[in-house]
Amino acid sequence: MAKILVTGGTGHLGHDLVPALTASGHTVRLLAREARLDRAVEWAVEWALGDLATGEGIDDALGGVDTVIHAATLSPIARRGMRPIDFFSSPSDVDVEGTRRLLAASQRANVSHFIFVSIVGLDFSTLPYSRVKLAGEQLVRESPLSWPVIRATPFFYLLAQMLAGLRWLPVWLLPTSPSNPVDTRDVARYLAQAVSDGERGVRPQIGGPEVMPFSTFARQYRDVLGLRRLILPFPVSRKISLALGLVETSERLGERTWKAWLSEQGGCAP
Ligand SMILES: NC(=O)c1ccc[n+]([C@@H]2O[C@H](COP(=O)([O-])OP(=O)(O)OC[C@H]3O[C@@H](n4cnc5c(N)ncnc54)[C@H](OP(=O)(O)O)[C@@H]3O)[C@@H](O)[C@H]2O)c1
């Protein structure tokens, strides 16, 4: 069993990842800026207070650790929805400088397995957040540590958040780009498997079980939530789709469908 330091354990993926790791019998420590007391008992994990943006607490957090899962990120878009500023800049202090600090500290601590969570299609996206995330991934790939990189398509919660931002419009004009967003539980299961099987390098990418036009995901969202909106699908080139982060992969498929995920939210999807 591994002793794992997880970054990003308090995030969306983290909420599924931590239980998946502890259920597999691993000892888990979370590097977090604040301990989540509501989760402390339920999760039975160690908390190490620290901040990737400043470097505070990282060395101490790595004491006795053999595996790191680096899932922290600072994505303003995921936090508060898309704003015009996101087409011009995105902060790099967590994803680039923070990743560099974590890699250096992991080397000092003789970490044997550094798992990096990344995003499908980063190489083609022109969004500043994607450029920042790609720079972080490159640091991992160039590192002398033993690393697997696991890329996932956008998570369901992010898709729901994006569509929620359109709710005030009576007509939704949406691209038909093929996409397969994924449930964080499927990604968490894959990461837990990666801890145990030890395979290194660039691993198969993971996406959701259904590849559909983006506009069809929107239609299902509208129907499950009982909204009355007109959806007008339109085709865009593959280049534009990728630039916008509308991606697909069939390398590895998750199990949970978008419709099932939406139904589980019980009408409370964002
Ligand atoms: N969202 C997607 O659609 C998607 C798709 C594919 C891959 N990914 C990747 O999957 C991973 C998890 O994404 P997510 O959507 O679950 O992220 P998220 O919900 O936005 O959570 C981000 C996590 O990073 C932590 N964090 C932020 N700044 C930090 C700092 N200065 N020091 C330490 N921790 C910090 C946050 O901690 P606090 O709780 O303190 O804020 C939180 O735990 C990321 O690597 C992301 O790039 C995401």
The ligand as a Tripos MOL2 file, in Angstrom:
@<TRIPOS>MOLECULE
LIG
   48    52     1     0     0
SMALL
NO_CHARGES

@<TRIPOS>ATOM
      1 N1        -12.3950   20.6020  -14.3850 N.am      1 LIG1
      2 C1        -12.2300   19.8910  -15.4870 C.2       1 LIG1
      3 O1        -13.1080   19.8420  -16.3750 O.2       1 LIG1
      4 C2        -10.9590   19.0940  -15.7020 C.ar      1 LIG1
      5 C3        -10.8390   18.2560  -16.8160 C.ar      1 LIG1
      6 C4         -9.6790   17.4930  -16.9720 C.ar      1 LIG1
      7 C5         -8.6570   17.5850  -16.0270 C.ar      1 LIG1
      8 N2         -8.8020   18.4490  -14.9760 N.ar      1 LIG1
      9 C6         -7.7060   18.5000  -14.0010 C.3       1 LIG1
     10 O2         -8.1320   17.7790  -12.8520 O.3       1 LIG1
     11 C7         -7.5780   18.3560  -11.6710 C.3       1 LIG1
     12 C8         -8.6920   18.6810  -10.6890 C.3       1 LIG1
     13 O3         -9.5880   19.5980  -11.3000 O.3       1 LIG1
     14 P1        -10.9050   20.0900  -10.5190 P.3       1 LIG1
     15 O4        -11.8430   20.5980  -11.5600 O.co2     1 LIG1
     16 O5        -11.3410   19.0570   -9.5490 O.co2     1 LIG1
     17 O6        -10.2990   21.3460   -9.7430 O.3       1 LIG1
     18 P2        -11.0480   22.3190   -8.7060 P.3       1 LIG1
     19 O7        -12.3580   21.7760   -8.3050 O.co2     1 LIG1
     20 O8        -10.9750   23.7000   -9.2790 O.co2     1 LIG1
     21 O9        -10.0870   22.2330   -7.4270 O.3       1 LIG1
     22 C9         -8.8050   22.7840   -7.4610 C.3       1 LIG1
     23 C10        -8.0220   22.2630   -6.2660 C.3       1 LIG1
     24 O10        -6.7300   22.8840   -6.2820 O.3       1 LIG1
     25 C11        -6.4840   23.4120   -4.9850 C.3       1 LIG1
     26 N3         -5.6330   24.5900   -5.0140 N.ar      1 LIG1
     27 C12        -5.8520   25.7530   -5.6850 C.ar      1 LIG1
     28 N4         -4.8890   26.6400   -5.3930 N.ar      1 LIG1
     29 C13        -4.0420   26.0130   -4.5150 C.ar      1 LIG1
     30 C14        -2.8520   26.4140   -3.8440 C.ar      1 LIG1
     31 N5         -2.3470   27.6650   -3.9820 N.pl3     1 LIG1
     32 N6         -2.2290   25.5230   -3.0290 N.ar      1 LIG1
     33 C15        -2.7410   24.2780   -2.8540 C.ar      1 LIG1
     34 N7         -3.8790   23.8440   -3.4490 N.ar      1 LIG1
     35 C16        -4.5130   24.7060   -4.2770 C.ar      1 LIG1
     36 C17        -7.8560   23.7900   -4.4720 C.3       1 LIG1
     37 O11        -7.8190   23.9640   -3.0760 O.3       1 LIG1
     38 P3         -8.8640   24.9240   -2.2850 P.3       1 LIG1
     39 O12        -9.9870   24.0160   -1.8940 O.co2     1 LIG1
     40 O13        -8.0790   25.4300   -1.1530 O.co2     1 LIG1
     41 O14        -9.2610   26.0070   -3.2480 O.co2     1 LIG1
     42 C18        -8.6680   22.5880   -4.9250 C.3       1 LIG1
     43 O15        -8.4790   21.5060   -4.0530 O.3       1 LIG1
     44 C19        -6.7650   19.5490  -12.1520 C.3       1 LIG1
     45 O16        -5.4360   19.1570  -12.3390 O.3       1 LIG1
     46 C20        -7.3840   19.8960  -13.4910 C.3       1 LIG1
     47 O17        -6.4960   20.5560  -14.3590 O.3       1 LIG1
     48 C21        -9.9210   19.1780  -14.7780 C.ar      1 LIG1
@<TRIPOS>BOND
     1     1     2 1
     2     2     3 2
     3     2     4 1
     4     4     5 ar
     5     4    48 ar
     6     5     6 ar
     7     6     7 ar
     8     7     8 ar
     9     8     9 1
    10     8    48 ar
    11     9    10 1
    12     9    46 1
    13    10    11 1
    14    11    12 1
    15    11    44 1
    16    12    13 1
    17    13    14 1
    18    14    15 2
    19    14    16 1
    20    14    17 1
    21    17    18 1
    22    18    19 2
    23    18    20 1
    24    18    21 1
    25    21    22 1
    26    22    23 1
    27    23    24 1
    28    23    42 1
    29    24    25 1
    30    25    26 1
    31    25    36 1
    32    26    27 ar
    33    26    35 ar
    34    27    28 ar
    35    28    29 ar
    36    29    30 ar
    37    29    35 ar
    38    30    31 1
    39    30    32 ar
    40    32    33 ar
    41    33    34 ar
    42    34    35 ar
    43    36    37 1
    44    36    42 1
    45    37    38 1
    46    38    39 2
    47    38    40 1
    48    38    41 1
    49    42    43 1
    50    44    45 1
    51    44    46 1
    52    46    47 1
@<TRIPOS>SUBSTRUCTURE
     1 LIG1         1 GROUP 0 **** ****
